[in-house]
């Protein structure tokens, strides 16, 4: 699946990405620095109804947000693996615990710890077309 969009269309794109995820819980977002990974995750969180302030977890590595899901509260983990040196550091940071928790996980820089991801992870490749346009290619497992 591929989506080409203007930045002002991001709220609608976020809904399409969430719909495409279906029952999958982990979304690994690949893209160059400045491609808009954090901005996309912010839009995904807003589309899920997150009321918390969504920010990049560059230094914390993991941010946790909550949203209302029917009568219960859902959980989203936002992970930024950019600063991790290796798989061992990812394990110590609790990355694996988040990815296998059953909560939604949106992960920036997944190539920093590729062996940590569940087999049913969806990979999204974000590319800058120009200052206002982006391309998303969604790769489903299997």
N, C-alpha and C positions, 0 to 999 in steps of 0.2 A: 504494500500500500504506500502510495506517495502523495503528499500534500504540498502544494506550493501556495504561499500566502503572503499577504502584507501584514506588517506588525499589528495594525489596528484590528485585524481579524483574529488575533490570538485567543480571545475568549471562546469563539466558535471552534477554533482548532483544538483547544483544550478539551472541549466536550467530545469532539470526534475521536481524539486520542483515548479518552477514558472509555468511550463506547467500544473502541477497537480492543482495549485491554480485556474486556469481558470479565472473566473470572480470574485472570492473571493478576498477580499481586506485585510483581517486580518489573519496573521499567528502567532499563539502563540507557542513559542518554549520552551519546557520543557527539562530539563536535569541537571545533577549534575554540580557543579562547575568544570570547566576545561574540560567539555565534548566537547566544541567547538562551542557553540551557537553564540558567537560574530564572530568567524571565518566563520561560515556558513552565517551569515547576511552580512558580508563583501563580500563573494562570490555571494550572491543574488544581492547585490547592483552593483557589477561589471557586472554581467550578464544583468542587466537592463541598463547599460551604465552610471552609476553614475561616475562623474569625481571628485567629492569632496573626501576629505580624510575621510574614514569611520573608526570611532573609537567607543569604547564602551561609552555609555552615563551614566555610573555608577553614576557620581555625578550630571550631568545635568538632568538626568532621560529621557529626550527626545532630540534626534538629528534629524534634518531635512535635507534631501538630495534632489537634483533635478536631473532629467534625461530627455533627449530628447525623446518625444513620438510623432512621426510624425511631424506635424508642431507646436505642442504645447509642453509645459514643464510639465512633470509628477512630482509628489511629493512622497517621501517615508519618513515615520516616523519610526525611530528606537528607541524603548523604552526599557529601562532596569528598571524593577520595584523592583529589589533586595532590595533597601534601603527604600522602602515604608513600613510604619508601619501598615496601614489599608486602607480601601476603601475611607474614607474621605480624607486622604492625597493624594490618587490617583486622586480624583476629583479636589482638589485644585491645583494639579500639571498639570492639563489639559489632563490627560490620556483619559478621555471619549471624549473630543473634537477631539483628534487625531483618535481614534478608529471609530468614526462615521463621519469622514470628507470626506470619499470617496476616500482618498489617500491610497496607499499601506502602511500597518503597519506591521513591524516585531517586535515582542515583546518577550524579555527575561524575565524569572521569572514571567509568567502570574498568577501563583498561589497566588501572593501577592495581587491581586485585581480581583478575578475570576468573580465577579458580574458585572464588567464593560464591558465585552466583548459582541459584537453582537452575535446573535444566529448562524449566518453563518460563524463564526470563524473556521478556520482550525487549528487543534492542531497537532504539530509535536513533537514526543518524541525522543530525541537524547541520545544514549547510547554509552559509550566507550567500545569497545571490547578489544582492546589492544592499545599500544602507537600509532600505525599507522592506526588503523581501527575503524570505527564507524558504528552504525546502526541507521537508521531513520525510525520511524513508523509514517505514516501520517494518522490522523483520521479526516475524513470528517464529517461535521454536518449532523444530522438526522439519 
